[in-house]
Amino acid sequence: MDEQGMFELAQALAVAKRRQDVPASLRLFHPDVVLETPAFGTTARGLAENERALRRFFASFPDYDVDLHGHASDGDTLVCWGTARLTMTGNRFGVRPNGKRAEIPVFLQFTFKDDVIAGERFFFDLATLCAQSGVSTDAVRRTLFPASAGGDAA
């Protein structure tokens, strides 16, 4: 797949996610797709896990939108950068957000197989999201990473 085709798939995924159209998002994925969000410590493998992950993400961020400002490819992998706009809601993260829409820089890394997306790694700074959402990064990290929240540093 050439770089333009890769970017068109990434853009189509951005549009589907903007509309919170889970079926349209899943049609862009390979059956063995892996979606990683390191800031949340999550990895979803396969279509069923990705469907659950997307629904959970949209429940937490019901107005999610991303603009991709640029991209580059090495022929196998596509990287995109841009800005995400989203409002943290609910209690998934163990905090009470302020209800304000955050605007954060993002970086996405995509891999492809059989002319669809085989992998996505979604990078952003959790502290920036938390600061704009009026919540403690430490409190959110304790919810997301309970095993490492209280241990002594090695």
C-alpha positions as CSV (number, residue, x, y, z in Angstrom):
1,M,0.0,0.0,0.0
2,D,1.3,3.4,-0.9
3,E,1.5,6.4,1.5
4,Q,-1.5,8.1,0.0
5,G,-3.6,5.0,0.5
6,M,-2.4,4.6,4.1
7,F,-3.3,8.3,4.8
8,E,-6.7,7.9,3.3
9,L,-7.4,5.0,5.6
10,A,-6.2,7.0,8.6
11,Q,-8.4,10.0,7.6
12,A,-11.4,7.7,7.1
13,L,-10.8,6.3,10.6
14,A,-10.6,9.9,12.0
15,V,-14.0,10.7,10.3
16,A,-15.6,7.5,11.6
17,K,-14.4,8.2,15.1
18,R,-15.5,11.8,14.9
19,R,-19.0,10.5,14.1
20,Q,-18.5,7.8,16.8
21,D,-19.5,5.3,14.1
22,V,-18.1,2.1,15.6
23,P,-19.2,-0.2,12.6
24,A,-17.5,2.1,10.1
25,S,-14.4,2.2,12.3
26,L,-14.3,-1.6,12.5
27,R,-14.7,-2.0,8.7
28,L,-11.3,-0.2,8.3
29,F,-9.6,-2.7,10.6
30,H,-7.9,-6.0,9.9
31,P,-9.5,-8.9,11.9
32,D,-6.3,-9.1,14.0
33,V,-6.0,-5.4,14.6
34,V,-4.2,-4.2,17.7
35,L,-5.0,-0.8,19.1
36,E,-2.7,0.6,21.8
37,T,-3.2,3.7,24.0
38,P,-0.1,3.9,26.2
39,A,-1.3,6.8,28.2
40,F,-4.2,4.7,29.4
41,G,-2.2,1.5,29.5
42,T,-4.6,-0.3,27.2
43,T,-4.3,-2.7,24.3
44,A,-7.2,-4.1,22.4
45,R,-6.6,-7.1,20.1
46,G,-9.1,-8.2,17.4
47,L,-12.4,-6.8,16.3
48,A,-14.4,-7.7,19.3
49,E,-12.0,-6.1,21.8
50,N,-11.7,-3.1,19.6
51,E,-15.4,-2.7,19.4
52,R,-15.6,-2.7,23.3
53,A,-12.6,-0.3,23.5
54,L,-14.1,2.2,21.0
55,R,-17.5,2.1,22.8
56,R,-15.8,2.7,26.2
57,F,-13.7,5.5,24.7
58,F,-16.7,7.2,23.2
59,A,-18.6,6.9,26.5
60,S,-15.7,8.7,28.2
61,F,-15.2,11.2,25.5
62,P,-18.5,11.7,23.7
63,D,-17.3,14.7,21.6
64,Y,-14.0,13.2,20.4
65,D,-12.6,14.8,17.3
66,V,-9.1,14.7,15.8
67,D,-7.6,16.8,13.0
68,L,-4.5,15.2,11.4
69,H,-2.1,18.0,10.4
70,G,0.6,15.9,8.8
71,H,2.0,12.5,8.1
72,A,5.0,10.5,7.0
73,S,5.6,7.0,6.0
74,D,8.5,4.6,5.6
75,G,6.5,2.4,3.2
76,D,5.3,0.0,5.9
77,T,4.2,2.3,8.8
78,L,2.4,5.6,8.7
79,V,2.8,8.2,11.4
80,C,0.3,11.1,11.7
81,W,0.3,14.1,14.1
82,G,-2.4,16.5,14.9
83,T,-4.8,17.8,17.5
84,A,-7.5,16.0,19.4
85,R,-10.4,17.8,21.0
86,L,-12.4,15.9,23.6
87,T,-14.3,16.3,26.9
88,M,-13.7,13.9,29.7
89,T,-16.9,12.7,31.2
90,G,-18.2,10.0,33.6
91,N,-16.3,8.3,36.3
92,R,-14.1,5.9,34.3
93,F,-10.9,7.6,35.6
94,G,-12.0,7.9,39.3
95,V,-12.2,11.7,39.2
96,R,-14.8,14.3,38.5
97,P,-13.8,16.3,35.4
98,N,-14.7,20.0,34.9
99,G,-16.7,19.4,31.7
100,K,-14.4,21.6,29.6
101,R,-13.2,20.5,26.2
102,A,-9.5,19.7,26.1
103,E,-7.3,20.3,23.1
104,I,-4.2,18.1,23.1
105,P,-1.5,17.3,20.6
106,V,-1.5,13.7,19.4
107,F,0.7,11.3,17.5
108,L,-0.6,8.2,15.8
109,Q,1.3,5.3,14.4
110,F,-0.5,2.9,12.0
111,T,0.5,-0.4,10.4
112,F,-1.4,-2.1,7.6
113,K,-2.2,-5.5,6.3
114,D,-4.5,-6.7,3.4
115,D,-5.2,-3.0,2.6
116,V,-6.7,-2.2,6.0
117,I,-5.4,-1.0,9.3
118,A,-3.6,-3.7,11.3
119,G,-2.4,-1.6,14.1
120,E,-2.8,1.8,15.7
121,R,-0.8,3.3,18.6
122,F,-2.4,6.5,19.9
123,F,0.0,8.7,21.8
124,F,-0.8,11.8,23.9
125,D,0.3,13.4,27.1
126,L,-2.1,12.2,29.9
127,A,-1.0,15.2,32.2
128,T,-2.1,17.7,29.5
129,L,-5.5,16.0,29.2
130,C,-5.9,15.9,32.9
131,A,-4.9,19.5,33.5
132,Q,-7.3,20.8,30.9
133,S,-10.1,18.5,32.3
134,G,-9.5,19.9,35.8
135,V,-8.4,16.6,37.4
136,S,-5.4,15.2,39.1
137,T,-3.1,13.3,36.9
138,D,-2.0,11.3,39.9
139,A,-5.6,10.3,40.7
140,V,-6.2,9.2,37.2
141,R,-3.0,7.2,37.1
142,R,-4.0,5.5,40.3
143,T,-7.2,4.4,38.6
144,L,-5.5,3.4,35.4
145,F,-2.5,1.7,36.9
146,P,-3.5,0.5,40.4
147,A,-0.6,-2.1,40.6
148,S,2.0,0.6,40.3
149,A,0.2,3.4,42.3
150,G,1.4,2.6,45.8
151,G,4.7,0.7,45.3
152,D,8.1,2.0,46.3
153,A,10.5,3.2,43.6
154,A,13.1,0.6,42.7
